[in-house]
Amino acid sequence: MKAYLSIVRMRFIALLQYRTAAVAGVFTQFFFGFVMVMVIRQFFFSGDAQGAMSLAQAVTYIWLGQAMLGMMPWNGDNEVIAMIRDGNVAYELCRPLNIYTHWYCRLLALRTAPTLLRSLPIFLIAGLLPAGYNLQPPPSPAAFAAWLAAVAGALLLGCALSNIISISTLWTVAGEGMLRMLPALVIFFSGSLVPLPLFPQWAQAIVNFLPFAGLVDIPNQFFVGTLAPAVLPLMLLRQLAWTAVFVLIGAGLLRLATKRVVIQGG
Amino acid sequence: MAQIQVRDLVKTFKVARRKAGLFSALRGVFHRDYYTVRALDGISFDIGPGELVGYIGPNGAGKSTTIKVMSGILVPDSGSCRVMGLTPWQSRAQHVANLGVVFGQRTQLWWDVPVIDSFELLRDIYNVPHADYRRTLDDLNDCLSLGPLLEVPVRQLSLGQRIRCELAASLLHQPPVLFLDEPTIGLDAVSKLAVRQFIRHQNTFSGTTVILTTHDMDDIQALCSRVMLIANGSILFDGNVDKLKQSYVTEKRLKVEFLHPPHMTPLSDKVTIIENQGNRLELGFATGQLSVPQLVNQLAAMGEIKDIIVEEPPIEEVIAQVYEELGL
């Protein structure tokens, strides 16, 4: 247990070193945030988006998405993937650790440390923008608490998904495919591009069933108030159920892989 | 009972084969040609506690494959392997706790953080009590003079410095068995000496069993009491270095320096002249055929001798000759 905690701590500290990357990330996210806010405003003024959420809620939803972008499981752990490609993974297999848990712990740090660095400036500045363009605080302390809890759920879910991406690169070809396919699914169906409540009525059942809503949409809806804090247990259950599914898939794939892994060259 | 016991280990790999060119590439989408390589073709050996064994062989002979099987990284097709009573690929986590490994061409240290952080992480991973860790680290520090290196990020270390740190990292949990896969690869002369000295020290004073793969025959000569030669997946020789030379060294060299240029008379046909330059003469002769005194007598008749040196060919050449004889 202590070993895994050390891995999280160590990776967290290592990731906090990358300050330039964080600054660059903040700028990029601001740029995309602005573009998306402009688009969403036009969308609202054209009058098609009534009912699901207000403009202020939609804009807040978008800024949240940008602030928390570091948590998105749109890739695997690049260091693990590099290790798999260059064969350093041999060392990983020489440790008295469960490899799945080891890599999951690394991901926990990978998804939190950079997000912490990047989200705070975005929250601050987006909060200070003029009305109609700004991030608004949650409607109640209960909504804020529900958001925090759902963010934790999203973290667990996202890491389970990312771990599948990392592990799938043990199959050279299939892994490449996963690396390209999954980001598209994740970005579109999590609500990072268009808030899920604005999807057409017929698509709601689908997007709400899919695991990806748990990554962005569920926490964001608690924050903006379109989901009541009372439904938190149900939503957490959804996130954790999908997490369990992905953990089982990832651990199964890894078990299969370690039976046939070949460290090539030297 | 042997600490490491390997019996009839077989491991085959499937290698995809494709001819050059676009057409073959397209064909490869639907149909792939494979051929099978027997990387290990039924190898067996025993290694006792505290042995320092050199494991040599040409590239692709199966050295690394053996190490990987013994480390629990690869699962063999058949055969058995017990390291301290455990089968590596079955009780992986338990087994690797007894094991230190250094792969000379890879790194186990975290690239972007100071070395000491990696060490502390390894301490937690192997669950080493703080007091033991402190003591081991102090020892390693003395032997490998790590001092100032510990606070430097790994990416800023030279190769020689990094290998020293890698060696230390592999021993923090005081494993009874140490696998070193080409630890001296790419090192300069001074670093090589330091690494060798350390390996010997660790073997002598901590009784660590060491298995060392290398292409550097000086490593073998300097360190190993026992050497195993593997080629094409089979062990061809297992014994001490002198025995290896006896089995394969068929020629000795004799260098002689005369006071004046010698009067050349025909020598026995068992002798070949390698070099003949002024006062100096270098000869090669088959060991079983001719004794040194016989040859010296013949030479003394050619002129007044100033100095004589009898040499065995360097182990490097012996091995090259072995490989050649085997058609490798």
Interface residues (C-beta under 8 A of the other chain):
Chain A: K2 A3 L5 S6 I7 M10 I13 A14 Q17 D86 G87 N88 A90 Y91 L93 C94 R95 P96 L97 N98 K259 R260 V261 V262 I263 G266
Chain B: F13 S64 K68 S71 G72 I73 L74 V75 R92 A93 Q94 V96 A97 L99 V101 F103 Q105 R106 T107 Q108 W110 D112 V113 D117 E120 L121 D124 I125 Y126 N127 D181 E182
